[in-house]
Amino acid sequence: MVKLLMSWDIKPGVEQEYFEFVVREFVPGITKLGIQPTNAWYTVYGNSPQILTAGVADTKEAIEKALATEDWQALQDKLETFVDNLEKKIIRASGGFQL
């Protein structure tokens, strides 16, 4: 198993629209692409990204293939209307919190 880790900060003033997008479009969209969401963290205090999230797939190639699709690009483009500092990386999945 491999894990797609993503982090970002929500732009001020669009919080409600952001959360609606995540629930209605982003999570179903990445699931349809074969990435199973596993975790999401919201940072309330400290100097770290406001949102940390993860999803898993069987292979690195499966995630890379999903991220190369037009559907992913459309999801990412829309996400970026609500967030700043979007980062993503693919790592080998292990139990618990990973950075």
Backbone as numpy.savetxt, mean C-alpha at the origin, in Angstrom:
# Nx Ny Nz CAx CAy CAz Cx Cy Cz
6.78 -16.91 0.42 5.94 -15.72 0.42 6.82 -14.48 0.42
6.32 -13.46 -0.26 6.98 -12.16 -0.27 5.96 -11.11 0.13
6.50 -9.98 0.56 5.64 -8.93 1.09 5.94 -7.62 0.37
4.89 -6.92 0.01 4.99 -5.56 -0.52 4.74 -4.62 0.65
5.76 -3.85 1.01 5.63 -2.84 2.05 5.46 -1.49 1.40
4.50 -0.70 1.90 4.27 0.64 1.39 4.11 1.59 2.56
4.54 2.83 2.34 4.36 3.86 3.36 4.06 5.18 2.67
3.36 6.06 3.40 3.04 7.38 2.88 2.48 8.25 3.99
2.31 9.53 3.66 1.68 10.51 4.55 0.45 11.05 3.84
-0.66 11.14 4.57 -1.90 11.67 4.00 -1.78 13.20 3.92
-2.15 13.73 2.76 -2.12 15.19 2.59 -3.17 15.83 3.50
-2.85 16.97 4.10 -3.81 17.66 4.95 -5.08 18.04 4.17
-6.22 17.87 4.82 -7.49 18.31 4.25 -8.20 17.31 3.36
-7.58 16.14 3.11 -8.24 15.15 2.25 -8.43 13.81 2.97
-8.40 13.84 4.28 -8.44 12.61 5.06 -9.69 11.77 4.77
-10.86 12.40 4.76 -12.11 11.66 4.53 -12.11 11.01 3.14
-11.74 11.77 2.12 -11.70 11.23 0.76 -10.65 10.11 0.65
-9.52 10.29 1.32 -8.47 9.28 1.32 -9.00 7.96 1.88
-9.61 8.01 3.07 -10.08 6.77 3.70 -11.17 6.11 2.87
-12.04 6.89 2.25 -13.06 6.31 1.36 -12.41 5.62 0.17
-11.41 6.24 -0.42 -10.69 5.64 -1.55 -10.03 4.33 -1.13
-9.36 4.33 0.01 -8.65 3.12 0.45 -9.63 1.96 0.63
-10.75 2.22 1.29 -11.71 1.16 1.58 -12.45 0.71 0.32
-12.86 1.64 -0.51 -13.71 1.31 -1.66 -12.95 0.90 -2.91
-11.71 1.42 -3.08 -10.99 1.17 -4.32 -9.62 0.52 -4.14
-8.80 1.07 -3.25 -7.42 0.62 -3.16 -7.31 -0.82 -2.68
-7.91 -1.14 -1.55 -7.81 -2.50 -1.02 -8.44 -3.51 -1.98
-9.67 -3.28 -2.47 -10.20 -4.23 -3.45 -9.34 -4.32 -4.72
-8.76 -3.21 -5.12 -7.94 -3.19 -6.33 -6.67 -4.01 -6.21
-5.95 -3.86 -5.09 -4.71 -4.64 -4.96 -5.04 -6.12 -4.75
-6.16 -6.39 -4.11 -6.58 -7.79 -3.94 -6.85 -8.42 -5.30
-7.53 -7.69 -6.16 -7.81 -8.18 -7.52 -6.52 -8.43 -8.29
-5.48 -7.68 -8.00 -4.18 -7.85 -8.67 -3.37 -9.02 -8.09
-3.88 -9.66 -7.05 -3.20 -10.82 -6.48 -2.33 -10.52 -5.28
-2.45 -9.32 -4.72 -1.71 -8.96 -3.51 -2.70 -8.95 -2.36
-2.50 -9.85 -1.40 -3.42 -9.98 -0.27 -3.01 -9.02 0.85
-3.83 -8.00 1.13 -3.49 -7.09 2.23 -3.40 -7.86 3.55
-2.38 -7.51 4.35 -2.19 -8.21 5.62 -2.19 -7.28 6.82
-1.62 -6.10 6.68 -1.47 -5.20 7.82 -1.58 -3.75 7.36
-2.00 -2.91 8.28 -1.95 -1.46 8.07 -1.78 -0.81 9.43
-0.88 0.17 9.48 -0.63 0.89 10.72 -0.77 2.38 10.46
-1.35 3.06 11.42 -1.53 4.51 11.37 -0.69 5.11 12.48
0.28 5.92 12.13 1.16 6.54 13.11 0.52 7.81 13.65
0.31 7.84 14.94 -0.30 8.99 15.58 0.76 9.94 16.11
1.90 9.41 16.52 2.93 10.23 17.15 4.30 9.76 16.69
5.18 10.69 16.37 6.56 10.36 16.04 6.94 10.76 14.63
8.21 10.60 14.33 8.76 10.95 13.03 8.89 9.71 12.16
7.79 9.21 11.70 7.79 8.09 10.76 6.62 8.29 9.82
6.56 7.53 8.74 5.43 7.70 7.83 4.10 7.54 8.57
3.13 8.31 8.15 1.82 8.27 8.79 1.13 6.93 8.59
1.28 6.35 7.39 0.67 5.07 7.08 1.76 4.08 6.68
1.71 2.89 7.27 2.54 1.76 6.87 1.57 0.63 6.56
1.73 0.00 5.42 0.83 -1.07 5.04 1.60 -2.18 4.33
1.02 -3.37 4.34 1.69 -4.52 3.74 0.67 -5.44 3.08
1.15 -6.13 2.05 0.36 -7.16 1.39 1.31 -8.25 0.93
0.80 -9.48 0.81 1.65 -10.60 0.45 1.19 -11.26 -0.85
2.13 -11.95 -1.47 1.88 -12.79 -2.64 2.85 -13.96 -2.56
2.63 -14.95 -3.40 3.46 -16.14 -3.36 4.90 -15.90 -3.79
5.07 -15.04 -4.80 6.42 -14.82 -5.34 6.69 -13.35 -5.60
7.96 -13.01 -5.65 8.36 -11.65 -6.01 7.89 -11.31 -7.41
7.95 -12.28 -8.30 7.51 -12.07 -9.67 6.03 -11.72 -9.74
5.22 -12.34 -8.88 3.78 -12.05 -8.86 3.53 -10.59 -8.48
4.27 -10.09 -7.49 4.11 -8.69 -7.10 4.63 -7.78 -8.19
5.78 -8.09 -8.75 6.33 -7.25 -9.82 5.38 -7.21 -11.02
4.77 -8.34 -11.36 3.81 -8.38 -12.46 2.60 -7.51 -12.15
2.10 -7.59 -10.91 0.95 -6.76 -10.51 1.29 -5.28 -10.59
2.50 -4.91 -10.14 2.90 -3.50 -10.14 3.19 -2.96 -11.54
3.30 -3.85 -12.51 3.56 -3.42 -13.88 2.27 -3.24 -14.70
1.12 -3.46 -14.08 -0.14 -3.38 -14.82 -0.69 -1.96 -14.87
-1.54 -1.72 -15.84 -2.24 -0.44 -15.93 -3.18 -0.25 -14.75
-3.77 -1.34 -14.26 -4.66 -1.24 -13.09 -3.90 -0.74 -11.87
-2.69 -1.27 -11.65 -1.88 -0.77 -10.53 -1.54 0.71 -10.73
-1.13 1.07 -11.93 -0.76 2.45 -12.19 -1.91 3.39 -11.91
-3.12 2.99 -12.29 -4.30 3.82 -12.02 -4.54 3.94 -10.51
-4.38 2.83 -9.77 -4.53 2.89 -8.31 -3.48 3.80 -7.69
-2.23 3.64 -8.13 -1.16 4.46 -7.57 -1.36 5.93 -7.90
-1.75 6.22 -9.13 -1.99 7.62 -9.52 -3.07 8.25 -8.65
-4.15 7.52 -8.42 -5.22 8.07 -7.59 -4.77 8.19 -6.13
-4.05 7.19 -5.63 -3.52 7.27 -4.26 -2.67 8.52 -4.10
-1.84 8.81 -5.10 -0.94 9.96 -5.00 -1.67 11.30 -5.03
-2.94 11.32 -5.36 -3.70 12.56 -5.23 -4.03 12.84 -3.76
-3.95 11.80 -2.92 -4.28 11.93 -1.51 -3.07 11.89 -0.59
-1.90 11.45 -1.10 -0.76 11.23 -0.21 0.52 11.85 -0.76
1.49 12.01 0.14 2.85 12.42 -0.19 3.80 11.34 0.29
5.01 11.37 -0.22 6.10 10.50 0.26 5.80 9.01 0.11
5.14 8.64 -0.98 4.85 7.23 -1.24 6.13 6.47 -1.48
6.31 5.39 -0.73 7.46 4.50 -0.91 6.95 3.07 -0.90
7.63 2.21 -1.66 7.26 0.80 -1.66 8.51 -0.04 -1.85
8.49 -1.24 -1.29 9.58 -2.18 -1.49 9.04 -3.59 -1.30
9.73 -4.53 -1.94 9.36 -5.93 -1.87 10.42 -6.65 -1.03
9.96 -7.43 -0.04 10.88 -8.15 0.83 10.36 -9.58 1.04
11.21 -10.43 1.53 10.79 -11.78 1.92 9.91 -11.65 3.16
8.78 -12.32 3.13 7.82 -12.21 4.24 8.29 -13.04 5.44
8.16 -12.44 6.60 8.37 -13.16 7.86 7.29 -12.69 8.82
7.16 -13.34 9.91 6.11 -12.99 10.85 6.34 -11.63 11.50
5.26 -10.98 11.88 5.35 -9.74 12.63 5.62 -8.51 11.79
5.92 -7.44 12.50 6.16 -6.13 11.90 7.49 -6.14 11.16
7.50 -5.64 9.92 8.73 -5.57 9.13 8.87 -4.19 8.53
10.10 -3.72 8.39 10.39 -2.45 7.73 11.26 -2.70 6.53
